[in-house]
């Protein structure tokens, strides 16, 4: 596949105008949407090997199996979920009018908005582009996609795939760097979905505000894991490892730090359990199953976190013997008992570094979470239902998986979204369909209606008004 050239910023507005004109001329009906999704699924499934190769080339290396799970299975499952429920979601829903408005009837219709913009990130370059795109298509919209410039081969894969499935006036793709992204975010879309960092999300929101474009912002933050005193540490370590080392930690909902309720002895037991997980998973080396860091600047940023921790006298624990900047191969590391002033506790890490703190009580863990911005994800571990419920009642996060990590993202019936600094709005399944539709209220009034009486002179209908407000 030959790399594509960047889209000139001046070409963005005409492309949006073409997409909108085509949508206004012929809005996709339910049958068209179902057909679009079926053709997208078939074309995508046939190109899974090509997708995995493109992602691996962008990262320097990512296991084919990791890509098939993260960017293949999730997209196919999302399309299946949309197709399975689309007819029901698209049907008007009856709404009661109450006796005061009888015999009128009311309904709520899900109407497409028009053109949805999608700005997708590099860490899951296909999943986080195609799932919102497919959702927008299911809702009857046309789509303009801007994938990340950090994964150009994946972007070219998306452009070729979508160009083969959709007419150019139904789905378009823009590629390029920061200048193109800034111009894209400023377009007058009918809805805009952005997935990325909180800092860039603020800029996207500011750009969209000029046109009053409604937004779905999927951001990030420091997602905590709380390990209760009764949680079995071998199982906790296995599931933390899966969530933290998948994609080498380059996941917006990866556990970003651990609050372990207990003493240093229990903490050290968790460290050893994590060390055993690393040996089991990557004991033969990291060449086959471990993802590389996306680029040199990201590797340097992660290394700076460790350097800062060491300079503060913190204990830094490498969990594997391999660590190679030349190949962007960053071994899993733990940082033990960092204070809030340490760099690893200041920013979302987005890599395979896991700070671990021991805390004296569950209250202390909850307080530590609540002192920070609301996270995109929260991971409580424990067998005592009362303790888990206490965590859920006392904190607020974008989503929660109890006794595991990441998995709630894959449940298409659950909305995926942040809260506060970790995002606004949600998509996946019905939540995404509703967000990318106008929930249009419609009242059907019969030929004769009580409202015909509600006009002056009011003395004529005084008793009727008194009856209505009783």
C-alpha positions in Angstrom: 0.0 0.0 0.0 1.4 3.4 -1.0 1.3 6.0 1.8 -1.3 8.7 1.1 -0.5 12.4 1.1 -1.9 14.7 3.8 -5.2 16.3 3.3 -4.8 20.1 2.7 -6.6 22.0 5.4 -8.4 24.1 2.7 -10.0 20.9 1.4 -11.7 20.1 4.7 -14.7 22.5 4.4 -15.6 21.5 0.8 -15.5 17.8 1.8 -17.8 18.5 4.8 -20.1 20.5 2.4 -20.2 17.5 0.0 -21.1 15.1 2.8 -23.8 17.3 4.1 -25.3 18.0 0.7 -25.5 14.3 0.0 -27.1 13.6 3.4 -29.7 16.3 2.9 -30.5 14.9 -0.6 -31.0 11.3 0.6 -30.9 10.5 4.3 -30.0 6.9 4.9 -33.0 4.8 6.0 -32.8 1.8 8.2 -32.3 -0.7 5.4 -29.5 1.4 3.9 -27.8 1.6 7.3 -28.1 -2.2 7.8 -26.6 -2.8 4.4 -23.8 -0.3 5.0 -22.9 -2.1 8.3 -23.0 -5.5 6.7 -20.7 -4.5 3.9 -18.3 -2.8 6.4 -18.2 -5.9 8.5 -17.5 -8.2 5.6 -14.8 -6.0 4.1 -13.2 -5.5 7.5 -13.2 -9.2 8.4 -11.6 -10.1 5.1 -8.8 -7.6 5.8 -7.9 -8.4 9.3 -4.4 -9.7 8.4 -3.8 -6.5 6.5 -5.0 -4.5 9.5 -2.7 -6.3 11.9 0.3 -5.8 9.6 -0.4 -2.1 9.3 -0.7 -1.6 13.1 2.5 -3.7 13.7 4.4 -1.5 11.2 3.2 1.7 12.9 4.2 0.5 16.4 7.5 -1.2 15.3 5.9 -4.4 16.6 2.5 -5.4 18.0 1.4 -9.0 18.3 -1.1 -10.0 15.6 -3.2 -11.6 18.4 -3.2 -8.4 20.4 -4.4 -6.5 17.3 -7.0 -9.1 16.5 -8.4 -8.8 20.0 -8.1 -5.1 20.5 -8.9 -3.8 17.0 -10.5 -6.7 15.3 -12.8 -8.5 17.7 -14.1 -5.3 19.3 -15.1 -3.8 16.0 -16.8 -6.9 14.7 -18.7 -7.3 18.0 -19.8 -3.6 17.9 -21.1 -3.9 14.4 -22.9 -7.1 15.3 -24.5 -5.3 18.3 -25.6 -2.3 16.2 -27.1 -4.5 13.5 -28.9 -6.7 16.0 -30.7 -3.8 17.7 -30.9 -1.1 15.0 -34.5 -1.7 13.9 -35.8 -1.5 17.5 -33.7 1.6 18.4 -34.9 3.3 15.2 -38.6 2.8 15.9 -40.5 5.7 17.4 -41.1 5.2 21.1 -44.5 6.0 22.5 -44.5 8.6 25.4 -47.5 9.1 27.7 -49.2 12.5 27.5 -51.2 12.3 30.7 -54.9 12.8 31.1 -54.7 16.6 30.7 -53.7 16.3 27.0 -56.0 13.3 26.1 -56.6 12.3 23.3 -53.3 13.5 21.9 -50.5 11.0 21.5 -46.8 11.6 21.8 -43.7 9.8 20.5 -39.9 10.2 20.5 -38.2 9.7 17.2 -34.4 9.0 16.8 -33.5 11.2 13.8 -30.1 11.3 12.2 -28.2 14.6 12.9 -26.3 15.0 9.6 -22.5 14.7 9.4 -20.6 13.4 12.4 -16.9 14.1 12.7 -14.6 11.5 14.4 -11.1 12.3 15.6 -9.4 9.0 16.5 -6.1 8.4 18.4 -3.1 6.2 17.7 -3.2 3.7 20.5 -6.0 1.6 19.1 -6.0 3.2 15.7 -8.7 1.0 14.1 -11.0 0.2 17.0 -11.3 3.8 18.1 -12.0 5.0 14.5 -14.4 2.3 13.3 -16.6 1.9 16.4 -17.7 5.5 16.6 -17.9 5.6 12.8 -20.1 2.5 12.7 -22.3 3.9 15.4 -22.8 7.1 13.5 -23.7 5.1 10.3 -26.2 3.1 12.4 -27.8 6.4 13.5 -28.2 7.4 9.8 -25.4 10.0 9.6 -22.6 10.6 7.1 -19.1 10.5 8.6 -15.9 12.5 8.3 -12.9 10.7 9.9 -9.6 12.2 11.0 -7.3 9.4 12.2 -4.0 10.0 14.0 -0.9 11.1 12.2 1.2 8.8 14.5 -0.1 5.7 12.8 0.0 6.5 9.1 -0.1 2.9 7.8 -3.2 2.3 9.9 -4.7 5.5 8.5 -4.0 4.4 5.0 -5.6 1.0 5.8 -8.7 2.9 7.0 -8.9 5.1 4.0 -8.7 2.2 1.6 -11.2 0.1 3.5 -13.7 2.9 3.9 -13.2 4.0 0.3 -14.1 0.5 -0.9 -17.2 0.2 1.3 -18.8 3.7 1.1 -19.4 6.3 -1.6 -17.1 9.4 -1.2 -20.1 11.5 -0.2 -21.1 9.2 2.7 -17.8 8.6 4.4 -14.6 10.7 4.0 -11.2 10.4 5.6 -8.7 13.3 6.2 -5.1 12.6 7.1 -2.4 14.9 8.4 -0.8 16.4 11.5 -1.6 19.1 14.0 -2.6 21.7 11.5 -5.1 19.4 9.8 -6.5 18.3 13.2 -7.0 21.8 14.4 -8.8 22.8 11.2 -10.9 19.6 11.4 -12.0 20.3 15.0 -13.1 23.8 13.9 -15.5 22.5 11.3 -19.3 23.0 11.8 -20.2 19.3 12.3 -23.5 18.2 13.6 -21.7 16.1 16.2 -18.0 15.5 16.9 -16.4 12.6 18.7 -12.9 13.0 20.0 -10.7 10.4 21.7 -7.4 11.5 23.2 -5.7 13.3 26.0 -7.4 15.8 28.3 -5.1 18.6 27.2 -6.0 18.1 23.5 -9.6 17.6 24.4 -9.8 21.1 25.9 -8.5 22.5 22.6 -11.0 20.4 20.6 -13.8 21.6 22.8 -12.7 25.3 22.4 -12.6 24.9 18.7 -16.0 23.2 18.5 -17.6 25.9 20.8 -17.3 28.5 18.0 -19.9 26.5 16.0 -21.8 25.2 19.0 -21.0 21.6 17.9 -22.1 19.0 20.4 -19.3 16.8 21.6 -18.5 13.3 22.8 -15.1 13.6 24.5 -13.3 10.4 25.5 -10.3 11.5 27.4 -8.1 9.9 30.1 -6.6 10.5 33.4 -5.2 8.4 36.2 -7.5 5.3 36.6 -6.9 3.7 40.0 -7.1 0.1 41.2 -8.1 -0.4 44.8 -7.0 -3.7 46.3 -9.1 -4.5 49.4 -7.6 -6.6 52.3 -9.4 -9.8 51.3 -8.4 -9.7 47.6 -6.3 -12.7 46.6 -3.0 -11.2 45.4 -2.1 -13.8 42.7 -5.4 -13.1 40.9 -5.1 -9.4 41.4 -1.6 -9.4 40.0 -2.7 -11.5 36.9 -5.5 -9.1 36.1 -3.5 -6.0 36.8 -0.8 -7.3 34.5 -3.3 -8.0 31.7 -4.7 -4.5 32.0 -1.4 -2.7 32.4 0.8 -4.5 29.9 -1.8 -5.0 27.1 -0.5 -2.7 24.3 2.4 -1.9 26.6 0.2 0.2 28.8 -0.8 2.5 26.0 -4.5 2.3 26.9 -6.7 5.1 28.1 -8.4 2.9 30.7 -5.3 1.0 31.8 -4.8 0.9 35.6 -2.6 3.9 36.3 -1.8 3.4 39.9 -2.6 0.9 42.7 -3.8 1.6 46.2 -3.3 -1.5 48.2 -5.1 -1.6 51.6 -2.5 -3.2 53.9 1.0 -3.0 55.1 4.4 -3.2 53.2 4.5 -6.9 53.6 1.3 -7.3 51.7 2.5 -4.8 49.1 5.8 -6.8 48.6 3.7 -9.9 48.1 1.9 -8.1 45.3 5.2 -7.0 43.8 6.4 -10.6 43.8 3.2 -11.8 42.2 3.5 -9.2 39.5 7.2 -10.3 38.9 6.0 -13.9 38.5 3.4 -12.7 36.0 6.1 -11.0 33.9 8.2 -14.1 33.9 5.3 -16.3 32.9 4.2 -14.0 30.1 7.5 -12.8 28.7 10.1 -15.1 30.2 11.2 -16.1 26.7 11.8 -12.5 25.8 9.5 -9.7 24.4 10.1 -10.1 20.7 6.8 -11.9 20.0 4.1 -10.8 22.4 5.0 -7.4 23.8 4.0 -4.2 22.0 6.6 -1.4 21.4 6.1 2.2 22.5 4.7 4.2 19.6 7.6 6.6 19.1 10.9 7.9 20.5 9.3 10.9 22.2 6.9 8.7 24.1 9.7 6.3 25.2 11.7 9.3 26.4 8.7 10.6 28.4 8.3 7.2 30.1 12.0 7.1 30.9 11.8 10.5 32.4 9.2 9.3 34.9 11.6 6.6 36.1 14.5 9.0 36.3 12.4 11.4 38.4 11.4 8.6 40.7 15.0 7.4 41.2 16.1 11.0 41.8 13.5 11.2 44.6 14.9 8.1 46.2 11.9 6.0 45.3 12.2 2.3 44.8 11.9 1.5 41.1 11.4 -2.2 40.3 12.0 -3.5 36.8 10.0 -6.7 36.2 11.9 -8.0 33.1 15.5 -8.0 32.1 15.0 -6.5 28.7 14.8 -2.7 28.1 15.9 -1.3 24.8 15.4 2.3 23.7 16.7 1.5 20.2 13.7 -0.8 19.6 11.3 1.3 21.8 11.0 -1.8 24.0 10.0 -0.5 27.5 10.0 -3.2 30.2 7.2 -3.3 32.8 8.3 -1.3 35.9 6.8 -0.6 39.3 7.4 2.5 41.4 6.8 1.9 45.1 5.2 4.4 47.5 5.4 7.5 45.4 4.2 10.8 46.9 1.7 13.0 45.1 4.6 15.2 44.0 6.3 12.5 42.0 5.9 12.7 38.2 4.4 9.2 38.1 1.5 10.5 40.2 1.1 13.8 38.4 0.1 12.7 34.9 -1.5 9.8 33.1 1.4 7.4 32.4 0.2 5.8 29.2 2.9 3.1 29.4 4.0 0.0 31.4 4.9 1.9 34.6 2.7 1.1 37.6 2.9 3.0 40.9 2.0 1.0 43.9 1.0 2.6 47.2 0.1 0.8 50.5 -2.7 2.6 52.5 -3.9 2.0 56.0 -7.6 1.7 55.3 -10.3 1.6 52.7 -11.3 5.1 53.7 -7.7 6.3 53.0 -7.9 4.7 49.5 -11.2 6.3 48.7 -9.9 9.7 49.9 -6.9 9.4 47.7 -9.1 8.7 44.7 -11.4 11.6 45.5 -8.6 14.1 45.8 -8.0 13.7 42.1 -10.0 14.4 39.0 -12.6 11.8 38.3 -11.0 9.0 36.4 -12.0 7.3 33.2 -12.0 3.9 34.9 -11.9 2.5 38.4 -10.9 -1.1 39.4 -11.9 -2.3 42.8 -10.6 -5.8 43.8 -12.1 -7.7 46.7 -14.5 -10.4 47.7 -16.5 -8.5 50.3 -19.5 -7.1 48.6 -20.0 -4.4 51.2 -16.5 -3.0 50.7 -17.0 -2.9 46.9 -20.4 -1.2 47.3 -18.8 1.3 49.6 -16.2 2.1 46.9 -18.9 2.5 44.3 -21.0 4.8 46.5 -18.1 6.9 47.6 -16.3 7.5 44.2 -17.3 8.4 40.7 -15.6 7.2 37.5 -16.4 6.9 33.8 -16.7 3.1 34.1 -15.9 0.3 36.5 -14.8 -3.3 36.3 -14.9 -5.1 39.6 -12.1 -7.7 40.1 -10.7 -7.2 36.7 -9.4 -4.4 34.3 -10.4 -3.1 30.9 -13.2 -5.6 30.4 -16.2 -3.2 30.7 -15.0 -1.5 27.5 -15.9 -4.6 25.5 -19.5 -4.8 26.7 -21.4 -3.1 23.9 -24.5 -2.7 26.1 -22.6 -0.6 28.5 -22.0 3.1 27.7 -18.4 4.0 27.4 -17.4 7.5 28.5 -15.8 9.7 31.1 -16.9 12.2 33.7 -15.4 15.6 34.4 -11.8 15.8 33.3 -12.0 12.3 31.9 -14.6 13.2 29.3 -18.2 14.0 28.5 -20.9 12.0 26.8 -20.7 8.3 25.9 -20.9 5.9 23.1 -21.1 2.1 22.5 -24.4 0.5 21.7 -27.6 2.4 22.5 -25.8 5.2 24.2 -23.8 6.0 21.0 -26.9 5.6 18.8 -28.8 8.1 21.0 -25.9 10.5 21.2 -25.5 10.7 17.4 -29.2 11.1 16.9 -31.7 13.9 17.6 -34.2 12.6 20.0 -37.1 14.3 18.3 -40.3 14.8 20.4 -43.5 14.7 18.3 -47.0 15.4 19.6 -49.9 14.3 17.4 -53.0 16.4 18.1 -56.5 15.2 16.9 -59.1 17.3 15.2 -60.8 18.1 18.5 -58.6 18.7 21.5 -58.9 20.2 24.9 -56.3 22.9 24.0 -58.9 24.5 21.8 -60.7 25.7 24.9 -57.6 27.3 26.4 -58.0 30.8 25.1 -59.5 34.0 26.3 -61.9 35.1 27.5 -60.7 33.2 30.5 -63.9 33.7 32.5 -65.5 31.3 30.0 -63.2 28.4 30.9 -62.4 29.3 34.5 -63.9 26.1 35.9 -62.0 24.1 33.3 -58.7 25.7 34.3 -59.4 25.1 38.0 -60.0 21.5 37.1 -56.7 21.2 35.3 -54.6 22.6 38.2 -56.4 20.6 41.0 
